Each structure stands twice: as C-alpha cells, then as structure tokens.
Amino acid sequence: MFADPWMLLAGWVHYLAFDLFVGTWEVQDAVKNSVSHLLVIPCLLLTFLFGPIGLLSYFAVRTVVLWGG
C-alpha cells in the first residue's frame, strides 16, 4: 500500500488531519473545562507523535483536573 507514492501521501494527509482535528478539540475542551495550558502541551505533543495515546493522555489529565479539584 505504501509503495505507491499517492497512497503514502493520502496516509500522511489522513494522519496529520487527525492530529490537527484532535489537537484543536483538546485545546478547546481544556479552555472550556479550565485545564491549565501547561498540562495540555505534553498531551498535544503526544497526540502529534502517537495519535490516540495523546488523546488518552489528555482524557487522563482532564479527569484528574475535573475530579481532583
């Protein structure tokens, strides 16, 4: 599948679009829920590098902030 340059391009575009969409949602949700931007930055980095792992880390941070005070 990735031997074809057009399929490789499509894969990268999909990957980057996911990262940008999820990262934008994380920042907007953090503002809405008063999660410190300093706590969100590592989640954004993980989202950009590892996709779903970054999103799960944001959910963990948000849960701790909302439930932990």
Sequence and secondary structure as in RCSB ss.txt:
>XXXX:A:sequence
MFADPWMLLAGWVHYLAFDLFVGTWEVQDAVKNSVSHLLVIPCLLLTFLFGPIGLLSYFAVRTVVLWGG
>XXXX:A:secstr
 TTSHHHHHHHHHHHHHHHHHHHHHHHHHHHHTT  HHHHHHHHHHHHHHTHHHHHHHHHHHHHHHHH 
